[in-house]
Amino acid sequence: MAKQSQNKFIKRQKELERIRKASEKMAKRQQQKKDNINIEKGIE
């Protein structure tokens, strides 16, 4: 029984790590979009 619980814990940790990385990546992309818009506005 303890083994199943341990596996669930590890699986949950991996899932949380994946979600955290995805949100960081999304925030980075959104920042790049904002930077590109600001650069384009600066040129015009």
Secondary structure, 3 states (H helix, E strand, C coil): CHHHHHHHHHHHHHHHHHHHHHHHHHHHHHHHHHHHHHHHHHHC
